[in-house]
Amino acid sequence: MSELIVEVVRSGFVESTHRARMIAVNGDGNPVRVHGEVQTPASPRSSMKPLQALGMLTAGLALDHELLALACGSHAGEPFHVEGVRAILAGAGLDESVLRCPEDFPHDRSVQQRARVYMNCSGKHAAMLATCAANDWPLDDYRDPSHPLQKTIRSTVEEFTSERVLATGVDGCGAPLFFCSMTGLVRAFRRIVQATPGSLERRVADAMRAHPEFTSGTHYPEAKLMRAIPGLMLKAGAEAFDAFAHDDGRAAVIKIVDGSQRARVPVTIAALRALGFDAPVLDELAVPVLGGGRPVGEIRVRTS
């Protein structure tokens, strides 16, 4: 099995390298690119959010369109994100005081206030609380793995990955983190995007694809890719994890072994191209290596 290597080239010299794991499958679900170990437990982090949102819909959450996309998102704290989080809570008769995610600053540097509503996972947490309110489940411990909400989400993850949850940890936002294999996550993403129109899983895919700026940020690579490639559902996760699927069945999951975010997008672009996707935005997202404010190198992906 060949290694997938990301090289940071400055002035003609390779000054840093990163290694990546990848599984990319064609429209029939057959692997066309496999690099590294993709069957062992992986930590998808926020790439798991579409499945978490699906679990919430299964439990009776009444969200659609941009607010459902926000429940699947890792937002930038832009004003429309914050308004959306508050709208999810208000729809359940709640306010942001019940959020249990950590406080954070928004990515907008002009805002100097830390608050839970700005934290990138607050859309997911607001939706979790709204799900609890709809079921008369306790609110205070909604992040506990033994809570009915989290049990439902775990069951959904296992159903759509077609494997048992391999381990349970704690995500950066404090919610349970369900570990699965990269192969299992590819399987789950394909099932979501290829589901029957109107089904719960298809509602997740359609919301994310119709409102990609709610799943990340207006100027984020993830939103640009979904806008540029119709039918694509893509969700990034912390520690340089990425997962995507297209409604024709092509899909991939990637993980940068050392967690370097600068290597994530180049490998995701490489996966898209390996599966035959092409769009001008793929070249636009190739961030150059700068020196004195001008390009002096590149970040490139190669196999060993």
Secondary structure as UniProt FT lines:
FT   STRAND          4..10
FT   TURN            11..12
FT   STRAND          13..25
FT   TURN            27..28
FT   STRAND          31..35
FT   HELIX           45..48
FT   HELIX           49..58
FT   TURN            59..60
FT   HELIX           65..71
FT   HELIX           79..91
FT   TURN            92..93
FT   HELIX           96..98
FT   TURN            109..110
FT   HELIX           116..118
FT   TURN            120..121
FT   HELIX           122..135
FT   TURN            140..143
FT   TURN            145..146
FT   HELIX           148..161
FT   STRAND          167..170
FT   TURN            172..173
FT   STRAND          176..180
FT   HELIX           182..193
FT   TURN            197..198
FT   HELIX           200..210
FT   HELIX           212..215
FT   TURN            218..219
FT   HELIX           221..228
FT   TURN            230..231
FT   STRAND          232..237
FT   TURN            238..240
FT   STRAND          241..246
FT   TURN            247..248
FT   STRAND          251..256
FT   TURN            257..258
FT   HELIX           261..274
FT   TURN            275..276
FT   HELIX           280..284
FT   STRAND          289..291
FT   TURN            292..293
FT   STRAND          294..303
//
